[in-house]
Amino acid sequence: MPKRSREADGPVQNKRRSERLSAKNKDGAEHIEQTQECKLFALPAELRNSIYEEVLLQEARIEVTTDSRVPPLLQVSRQIRAETVAMWHKGNKFHFFIEGCDATLVWSWERLFSKLGLGYAEYLMTVEETPNWTNLMKWCNTICERKCGAVPADTKDTRFMSVIAVANGIAFQFSQFGGSWWACEQVLGELRGTAAKHDKAWEI
């Protein structure tokens, strides 16, 4: 019987050895991660909460942008997320900047909060005063169709902010009483006519 060549078997053996080492390293990494996690959960709940607060809560408001993401701590494990997500949501102040009546960023974060099983939080909002009726109608449609909560308007006492507040309020009322978007849009059309008398930009 011819002898088997070591040169032929070498790459196969090396590959198998490499696979075994990779599996071993993987198991070891998983064991370390589980051990570390268990150490955290072995701490009293009050102490764990103190740690979570140090990591998640900010005194300054959180400026939400298109690049903003959920904190990494909430993605470590399901149990940690369950223990921390409400703290992060309720304990921080989220600030949104709305330009040209485009509230898309607010809607996306409200959908994220909903996906995480959270309710609506209070948002700090800065609305740049550039009229854009098309974007305002998208904003109101989202409220009317109950895809997001009624977005609180700025407290600035300006004619522009009055239009935003009234439009949001109308859409919110239709959402509460099951009115159709078509009917809501007719009412908002009357508001547009009134707003355009003071600022022609609302006609665009």
Buried (B, 14 or more C-beta within 10 A) or exposed (E): EEEEEEEEEEEEEEEEEEEEEEEEEEEEEEEEEEEEBEEBEEEEEEEBBEEBEEEBEEEEEBEBEEEEEEBEBBEBBEEBBEBBBEBBBEBBEBBBEBBBBBBEBBBEBBEBBBEBEBEEBEBBBEBEBEBBBEBBBBBBBBBBBEEBBBBEBBEEEEEBBBBBBBBBBBBBBBBEEEBEBEEBBEBBEEBBEEBBEEEEBBEE
